[in-house]
C-alpha cells in the first residue's frame, strides 16, 4: 500500500486492551488504546475518511449511547478521538449477532452474542 496510502474507512470492531493481572481499573488502558488507535488512524485517513469503532452499549460514553454510565465508567470516546483531531459525528446501534454470524470471533471479555 505504500507509506503515502490514505484510507477512506478504517474499522475497529470491539477493541479491548489486554488485561493486566490484579489491575483494579482497566478502563484507563482501554482509553489509552482508543487514544493511540485514533491518533494512528488519523495519520492515514483521507480528507473525507471515516473511522468506525464498534463498542458495546455504554462503553463509548457519548450522549447518544443507548446505555448511560457515569463519566469515570466509560471509555470517553469523544475525548480520545478529539485528542487525535477527530470528531465523533454519529452513534449507530449495531446488530452484533450479525457480526458473530458472519464469522467474527471475540478474543477478549464482554459480548458473546445473545445465544
N, C-alpha and C positions, 0 to 999 in steps of 0.2 A: 504494500500500500504506500510505502514511502513516508518520509517524515513530514511532508507537506500536506498529507491527506487531511481533508476536512469531512466530517460526518454530518449527515442530515439528521440522524436519530441514533441515540445510544440508549440501550435498555438495561436496567439493573433490577433483576427480579429478586425480591425477598432477601436483601443483604443482611448479613449477620457478621459481627466481629467475632473471631474465635473466643470462646470463654476462657477466662483465667481462673484456675483453681483457687478457691477460697476468697475470690474477689466479691465484695458486697454489692457494689453498684456497677453493673456492666454498661449502663446507659451512656456513660461518658465515652466508652470505647466505641459504641455504635454511632454516637455523634461525630467522633473523630473520623470514623470510616466514611460517613456521609460527606463530611467536610473535605477530606482528602480526595474522595472519588469525584465530587463536584468540581474541585479545582483541576483535577486531571482531565475530566471530560470537557470542561470549558476550554481547555487549551487545544482541543481537536474538533470542536463543533464548528460547523459552518455558520455564516452570519445569521441564517434563519433556522439553525439547528435546534433540535429538541432533545432533552434528557428526560427519559421516562423511568421513574423509580417506583417499583411496586412494594408497598409496605402494608403490614396488617393494620386493621382498623385501630385507630388510636395512637399508632407509633409516630405518625408524621407531626402531629401537634398543630395542624392548620385549623382555621375556624370552620372549614368545610369537612373536616374529618368526621366520619359517622360516629365515632366514639371520642368523647372529650375527656382528656386527662389533665391533671394539674401541670403547671409549667415545668416542674422538675421531673415529671414522669413520662416524657416523650422525647423523641429524637430531635425535635426543633428543626425540622426540615427547612422551613423558610429562612431561618437564620444561617444554617450551614450552607445553603445554596447561595444566599446573598454574599457570604464571605468569599465565594468564588466568582462573584459578579453575575450570578444567575438569578432569575426571578421565577417563583412558583406562580404559574398562571392558571392552573386548573387542578382540581382534585376529582377523580372519577372512580366510583366504586367498580371493582373488577370481580369477575366470576373466577375465583381462584380454583374451584373444582375443574373448570375447563382447562386451566393451565396444567393441572396434575393429569387430567385425562389425555392431554397432548404429549405427556411423557416427562414433564418436569419432575425431578426427584429432589426434595429438600435434603440438605445435609446438616442443617442446624436444628435448633429447637423451634417450637412455635407451631404454626398452622400445618396440619397433616391432612387436610381435606375434611369433608363433612361425613365421610363414611366411618 
